[in-house]
Amino acid sequence: MSPSCAVREAPNAPRTAASSPRPPGLPVLTLTAGGRDALGKVTGRATERHRELFADVPDEEVAAARSLLRRLLTEPERQERTAGKR
């Protein structure tokens, strides 16, 4: 089962995400156009900052770290899907 969280929006703020019933294998949250724009801005800034912070780290090490983090983040869900098929 995936963790859930509550999102609180400021009064009169544009909606950035919408929730809907979760069909198996689909995301829990869907970004609105405004949410996609906001995520793009945050992601762009984060990418720039990461390049600055890790400028001295070889590309191969950065790629290996990203691969490991991706696996660590996706493995629990993969195991849940596999357990459901047993």
DANORJO-V980934 format. One line per field, one symbol per residue. ss: DSSP state (@ for helix, = for strand, . for the rest). phi: phi as a letter, one per 30 degrees, with the letter a starting at -180 (. if undefined). psi: psi as a letter, one per 40 degrees, with the letter a starting at -180 (. if undefined). A space follows every 10 residues. Layout:
ss = ???
phi = ???
psi = ???
This chain:
ss = .......... ......===. ........== =.@@@@@@@@ @@@@@@@@@@ @@@.....@@ @@@@@@@@@@ @@@@@@@@@@ @@@@..
phi = .ddbbccccd eidddcabca ecdeicddbc ddeddddddd dddddddddd dddcecceed ddddddddde dddcdedddd ddddcd
psi = hiiiihhhii heiiheiiii ihiheiidhh iidddddddd dddddddddd dddfdehidd dddddddddd dddedddddd dddee.
